Amino acid sequence: MTETPRIPRASRMGMWLFLFTEILLFGGLFLVYAVYRRANPEAFHIASGELSLRFGAINTVILLTSSLTMALAVSAFERGLVGRCLRFLAGTAGLGLIFLGNKAVEWSAKFAHGLYPGNPILEARPAGEKLFFSLYFAMTGLHGVHVLVGVVVLAVTAVLAGRSARADAARVHEKYGGVVENSGLYWHLVDTIWIFLFPLFYLIS
């Protein structure tokens, strides 16, 4: 039975510190959202109705599923099942790309209707609705960048993890176990952020 690789403490601590800064970043944006929503409850409710709940729900299911495949990838690598790990990493990255594709389609619909910052159609609307869409594009856009970065990280992780199939497993697990685990932590953060974004923008009552 393969021993679970020992993750260097410095690597794990560094990753948690990085995740903490990301939480602070999005936490600040969530605070700004809360302030503006409290000041413009009716406008936020009306603007939320312009979003596609179907797209939001589908993307939520996609990211929740990707969290599962990411967890399975980490578990497989820890047990020395590199081939299975690579398949789950590919599945996770694929789900991330599908998420971005859906988001691009959704954004395109908003651009087609002029519902984006700077467009005269949106500028003619009440200030609260303009604030809603400004926050929507800023926060979901920033999250989308994080998803894209996550897909790139997963691709690099797959390359490194794949080396264990051609080298001494114990040594490679010791060296790259932290990379796989940290990639998983980053991806779970991306998923968690969306879990907050979805109700804030799509489920306003």
C-alpha positions in Angstrom: 0.0 0.0 0.0 1.4 3.4 -1.0 2.1 5.8 1.8 0.5 9.2 1.7 3.1 11.7 0.5 4.3 14.1 3.2 3.6 17.6 2.0 6.3 20.1 2.9 5.0 22.4 5.7 6.3 25.6 4.0 4.5 24.7 0.8 1.2 24.1 2.6 1.6 27.3 4.7 2.5 29.4 1.7 -0.6 28.2 -0.1 -2.9 28.9 2.8 -1.4 32.4 3.1 -2.1 33.0 -0.6 -5.7 31.7 -0.2 -6.1 34.1 2.7 -5.2 37.1 0.5 -7.7 35.9 -2.1 -10.4 35.6 0.6 -9.6 39.2 1.7 -9.9 40.4 -1.9 -13.3 38.8 -2.5 -14.4 39.6 1.0 -13.9 43.3 0.3 -15.9 43.0 -2.9 -18.7 41.2 -1.0 -18.7 44.0 1.5 -19.0 46.6 -1.2 -21.9 44.6 -2.7 -23.7 44.4 0.6 -23.5 48.1 1.2 -24.8 49.0 -2.3 -27.5 46.4 -2.2 -28.7 47.7 1.2 -28.9 51.2 -0.3 -30.6 50.0 -3.5 -32.7 46.9 -2.8 -35.4 47.5 -5.4 -33.0 48.3 -8.2 -30.8 45.3 -7.4 -34.0 43.1 -7.5 -35.0 44.4 -10.9 -31.5 44.1 -12.3 -31.1 40.6 -11.1 -34.2 39.6 -13.1 -32.1 40.4 -16.2 -29.7 37.5 -15.4 -30.3 33.9 -16.6 -31.0 31.8 -13.6 -30.7 28.7 -15.8 -27.1 29.6 -16.8 -26.2 30.4 -13.2 -27.7 27.1 -11.9 -25.9 25.1 -14.6 -22.6 26.7 -13.8 -23.1 26.0 -10.1 -23.6 22.3 -10.8 -20.6 22.3 -13.1 -18.3 23.8 -10.4 -19.7 21.6 -7.7 -19.0 18.6 -9.9 -15.5 19.9 -10.6 -14.9 20.1 -6.8 -15.7 16.4 -6.6 -13.4 15.5 -9.5 -10.6 17.6 -8.0 -10.9 15.8 -4.6 -10.9 12.5 -6.4 -7.7 13.5 -8.3 -5.9 14.4 -5.0 -7.0 11.2 -3.4 -5.9 9.1 -6.4 -2.5 10.7 -6.4 -2.0 10.1 -2.7 -2.7 6.4 -3.3 -0.3 6.2 -6.2 -3.0 5.9 -8.9 -1.4 8.4 -11.2 -3.4 7.5 -14.3 -6.7 7.9 -12.5 -5.4 11.2 -11.0 -4.6 12.5 -14.5 -8.1 11.6 -15.7 -9.7 13.4 -12.9 -7.4 16.4 -13.4 -8.4 16.5 -17.1 -12.1 16.2 -16.1 -11.7 19.1 -13.6 -10.0 21.3 -16.2 -12.6 20.4 -18.8 -15.4 21.4 -16.4 -13.7 24.7 -15.8 -13.5 25.4 -19.5 -17.2 24.5 -19.9 -18.0 26.9 -17.1 -16.0 29.7 -18.9 -17.8 28.9 -22.1 -21.2 29.2 -20.5 -20.2 32.4 -18.8 -19.0 33.8 -22.2 -22.4 33.0 -23.7 -24.2 34.7 -20.8 -22.0 37.7 -21.0 -22.6 37.9 -24.8 -26.3 38.1 -24.2 -25.8 41.0 -21.8 -23.6 42.9 -24.3 -26.1 42.3 -27.0 -28.8 44.0 -24.9 -26.4 46.8 -23.9 -26.4 45.8 -20.2 -22.7 46.5 -19.5 -21.0 49.5 -17.9 -20.5 52.5 -20.3 -23.3 51.5 -22.7 -25.9 54.2 -23.2 -28.7 51.7 -22.6 -27.5 50.9 -19.2 -26.5 54.5 -18.4 -30.1 55.5 -18.9 -31.2 53.2 -16.1 -31.4 54.1 -12.4 -28.1 54.3 -10.5 -28.8 51.2 -8.5 -29.2 49.1 -11.6 -25.9 50.5 -13.0 -24.2 49.6 -9.8 -25.6 46.1 -9.9 -24.2 45.4 -13.4 -20.9 47.1 -12.6 -20.5 44.7 -9.6 -21.8 41.8 -11.6 -19.2 42.2 -14.4 -16.4 43.1 -12.0 -16.9 40.2 -9.6 -17.9 37.4 -12.0 -15.1 38.6 -14.3 -12.5 38.4 -11.6 -13.8 35.0 -10.7 -13.6 34.0 -14.3 -10.0 35.0 -14.4 -9.4 32.8 -11.4 -11.1 29.9 -13.1 -8.9 30.4 -16.2 -5.7 30.5 -14.0 -7.0 27.4 -12.2 -7.3 25.5 -15.5 -3.7 26.5 -16.4 -2.5 25.3 -12.9 -4.3 22.0 -13.4 -2.6 21.5 -16.8 0.8 22.1 -15.2 -0.1 19.9 -12.3 -1.0 17.1 -14.7 2.4 17.4 -16.4 4.2 17.2 -13.1 2.0 14.4 -11.7 2.5 12.4 -14.9 6.2 12.2 -14.2 5.5 9.8 -11.4 4.4 7.2 -14.0 7.9 7.2 -15.4 10.0 7.5 -12.3 10.3 6.2 -8.8 6.8 6.7 -7.4 7.8 7.3 -3.8 10.3 10.0 -4.7 8.0 11.8 -7.2 5.1 11.6 -4.7 7.3 13.3 -2.1 8.3 16.0 -4.6 5.0 16.7 -6.3 2.4 15.7 -3.7 2.3 19.3 -2.5 1.7 20.6 -6.0 -1.3 18.4 -6.4 -2.7 19.2 -3.0 -2.2 22.9 -3.4 -3.8 22.9 -6.9 -6.8 21.2 -5.2 -7.0 23.9 -2.5 -6.9 26.6 -5.1 -9.7 25.0 -7.1 -11.9 24.5 -4.1 -11.5 28.2 -3.3 -12.6 29.1 -6.8 -15.6 26.9 -6.4 -16.4 28.3 -3.0 -16.4 31.9 -4.2 -18.9 31.0 -6.9 -21.2 29.4 -4.3 -21.4 33.0 -2.8 -21.7 34.8 -6.1 -24.5 32.7 -7.4 -27.1 33.6 -4.8 -25.9 37.2 -4.5 -26.5 37.9 -8.1 -29.1 35.4 -9.3 -31.3 34.7 -6.3 -32.2 38.2 -5.2 -35.7 38.3 -3.7 
